Amino acid sequence: MSDEDAAVASEENSAVADQEEPVEALTLEQRQDELKNSRWNVFLWLGIAVLMFSFALFPMPFSADYDDFGNSAEKDIGFVWGPSLPGDDLFDASMNLDVTATSPPQYSDILIEAYALKVDNCQQNLAEFTVIAKNGTDHAYQHQIMDKTPITGQEYTFEFSLDPGQYCIIVQYVYLNGSVYNAAEDIALDEDQVIDLAVSGKVWSSQTIGGLFGILCLSLSAFAFIGAQKHGAHIKKILEDGDESTETKVLASVSSARIAAGPSGPPGAGPSGPPPSAGPSGPPPADEPSSSEPAPVATDAVYEPAENGYFFKKLPDGTYDQTVYVQNADGTYAPHQG
């Protein structure tokens, strides 16, 4: 098979496929219903997207107080949920610890450290988990330490990214060598001096799920908006073409009715009896025309006025031309251009 034959066969197959493909034809009422549904979908998905984004941006707050007996501020923050896989990844839940050095020890070698430990029971001995956290070998046990001496009343922020699970947080004062500051062992501490710090935290457990669902709903709202724009364009086109279509339909219906009905009434009654039998007694004179010649028949068409300034052409045989005519300024008639 040559290239030309292949091209012809391809065009024939495309033509057949186009003929077999159903053509969607919706009425004006159906288009209006589709437009209304599309607009409702736009607002529906947009509202759900706003709720999802609000849900994602709303954190779970908590706070913890400093305990003189344990020389730290500990808190069971509960279960952190999300779609994250084990390890540090994009879908981890964010947690911020805002630590205020209310009354820190007055030593230059004092720092603040914070832990986020993935354990089910915060009442157990957490020393072994803090060692793992300091080594940094497991993402489930995290440790951070500030790099400067705390100033009284100053606030410091620690940022963690957590996998799903139950977590405990620990915040405490430590020396540069890593040992925990113990107020009971500080002989230089005045009796009326209190060591203290305040912890307030926020966990965004729903930021990943809420953000993903929010983006999905926002995309669906955008698709619904595009659909509404298409339906609106179709409705506008139908309405813009509606005058000509209605005029054409009216003229066609009037023309069809006129043609189907024919003349408005039956022909007038002829003579009531046969023609008189008495005629000329002899042949007609040579110079007079013969009475046997047929009477002249009208050959000109008649234009009958219709509604809205249109005319219908009545042919000499009594039938009507299906073309609609209009009268020009010079009195002549021309077919109406739809």
Long-range contacts (C-beta under 8 A, 24 or more apart in sequence): 26-234, 28-235, 28-238, 28-239, 31-231, 31-234, 31-235, 31-238, 32-235, 34-227, 34-231, 35-228, 35-231, 35-232, 35-235, 38-224, 38-225, 38-227, 38-228, 38-231, 39-224, 39-228, 41-220, 41-221, 41-224, 41-227, 41-228, 42-221, 42-224, 42-225, 42-228, 44-221, 45-217, 45-218, 45-220, 45-221, 45-224, 46-217, 46-218, 46-221, 48-213, 48-217, 49-214, 49-215, 49-217, 49-218, 49-221, 50-214, 52-210, 52-211, 52-213, 52-214, 52-217, 53-210, 53-211, 53-214, 54-210, 55-206, 55-210, 55-214, 56-204, 56-206, 56-207, 56-208, 56-209, 56-210, 56-211, 56-214, 57-204, 57-207, 57-210, 58-206, 59-202, 59-203, 59-204, 60-202, 60-203, 60-204, 60-205, 61-200, 61-201, 61-202, 62-200, 62-201, 62-202, 62-203, 63-198, 63-199, 63-200, 63-201, 64-169, 64-171, 64-199, 64-201, 65-198, 65-199, 66-102, 66-195, 66-196, 66-197, 66-198, 66-199, 68-183, 68-194, 68-195, 71-172, 71-173, 71-180, 71-181, 71-182, 71-183, 71-195, 72-170, 72-171, 72-172, 72-180, 73-170, 73-171, 73-172, 73-197, 73-198, 73-199, 74-122, 74-168, 74-169, 74-170, 75-122, 75-168, 75-169, 75-199, 75-201, 76-122, 76-166, 76-167, 76-168, 77-167, 77-168, 77-169, 77-201, 77-203, 78-166, 78-167, 79-164, 79-165, 79-166, 80-162, 80-163, 80-164, 80-165, 80-166, 80-167, 80-203, 80-205, 81-164, 81-205, 81-206, 82-163, 82-164, 82-205, 82-206, 82-207, 82-208, 82-209, 83-164, 83-208, 83-209, 83-212, 84-163, 84-164, 84-208, 85-163, 86-139, 86-140, 86-163, 87-139, 87-163, 88-139, 88-161, 91-208, 92-161, 92-162, 92-163, 93-161, 93-162, 93-163, 93-164, 93-203, 93-204, 93-205, 93-207, 93-208, 94-159, 94-160, 94-161, 94-162, 94-203, 94-204, 94-207, 95-159, 95-160, 95-161, 95-162, 95-167, 95-169, 95-201, 95-202, 95-203, 95-204, 96-157, 96-158, 96-159, 96-160, 96-201, 96-202, 97-157, 97-158, 97-159, 97-160, 97-169, 97-171, 97-199, 97-200, 97-201, 98-155, 98-156, 98-157, 98-199, 98-200, 98-201, 99-155, 99-156, 99-157, 99-158, 99-171, 99-197, 99-198, 99-199, 100-153, 100-154, 100-155, 100-156, 100-197, 100-198, 100-199, 100-200, 101-150, 101-151, 101-152, 101-153, 101-154, 101-155, 101-156, 101-197, 102-152, 102-153, 102-196, 102-197, 102-198, 103-152, 103-193, 103-194, 103-195, 103-196, 103-197, 104-149, 104-150, 104-151, 104-152, 104-173, 104-195, 104-197, 105-173, 105-181, 105-183, 105-186, 105-189, 105-195, 107-149, 107-175, 108-149, 109-149, 109-175, 109-176, 110-149, 110-150, 110-173, 110-174, 110-175, 110-181, 111-145, 111-146, 111-147, 111-148, 111-149, 111-150, 111-173, 111-174, 111-175, 111-176, 112-145, 112-146, 112-150, 112-156, 112-171, 112-172, 112-173, 112-174, 112-197, 113-143, 113-144, 113-145, 113-146, 113-171, 113-172, 113-174, 114-143, 114-144, 114-145, 114-158, 114-169, 114-170, 114-171, 115-141, 115-142, 115-143, 115-168, 115-169, 115-170, 115-171, 116-141, 116-142, 116-160, 116-162, 116-167, 116-168, 116-169, 117-141, 117-142, 117-167, 117-168, 117-169, 117-170, 118-162, 118-163, 118-165, 118-166, 118-167, 119-166, 119-167, 119-168, 120-166, 122-168, 126-168, 126-170, 130-170, 134-178, 139-163, 140-165, 145-174, 162-203, 169-199, 169-201, 171-197, 171-199, 173-197, 244-338, 247-308, 247-338, 248-338, 250-307, 251-306, 251-310, 251-324, 251-336, 254-306, 254-307, 255-312, 255-320, 255-322, 255-324, 258-306, 258-312, 258-320, 259-319, 259-320, 259-322, 262-318, 262-319, 262-320, 263-318, 303-327, 303-333, 310-336
